[in-house]
Amino acid sequence: MANDNRLVAEQREKFGKGAARKLRAAGKIPAVLYGHGTEPQHLTLPGHEVMLILRKANAVLELDISGANQLALVKDVQKDPVRQIIEHVDLVVIRAGERVTVDIPVTVEGEPAGDGVVTVENTTLSIEAEATHIPERLIVSVEGLAEGSHLLASQVKLPAGSTLLTDPDTLVLAVSSGEMDTETDAGTAEAEGDEGVEIEGEGGAANDEMVDADTEKPTE
């Protein structure tokens, strides 16, 4: 595991929204560590370092807690919905050699043949991997794929030692004809050109109807 993921974590004794706000104002992030039958530990992490680490999904941290080392997997990150500031981090205790279940993002590379258009149907795949060797992403190449091609989860190459948990028949992406989008755009433009036409109903009033369509972790 990269040394950049080593952090000194401090034990946290004050709780509540007020205490959390003071921590964040001081450039720190409140966190909780749990799992493997251990008692939950309420911690404080260095904010800047955590933000850099969390740029990657499924980050594994090596925590120094009062001189004791502990591996932890980032399970959940709570952010302010407006400012996108990290408010709290949930961590799960892991051990070297242990296998964990994680969702890995799919990254598409390359260009399909001709005017093919790639549509990604599933942006992540669930796999089982060794806790200290979790892949950052799953790369899928569409280079030269013909129109009408599709890729299933079972066809995605996984890193050595990883096992696919997503249904193998799950559609990951498909390559369609670029002409279909052109025809759709043309049809839309034609429909928009007819907006000024009024159809007279009873009493000479135009019909202008509009339809609306409705369509286990510890706590602080």
Secondary structure, DSSP 8 states (H G I E B T S, - for coil): --GGGEEEEEE----SHHHHHHHHHTTEEEEEEEETTEEEEEEEEEHHHHHHHTTSTT-EEEEEETTEEEEEEEEEEEE-TTT--EEEEEEEEE-TT-EEEEEEEEEEES--STT-EEEES-SEEEEEEEGGG--S-EEEE-TT--TT-EEEGGGS---TT-EE-S-TT-EEEEEE-HHHHHHHHHHHHHHHHTTT---B-GGG-B--------------
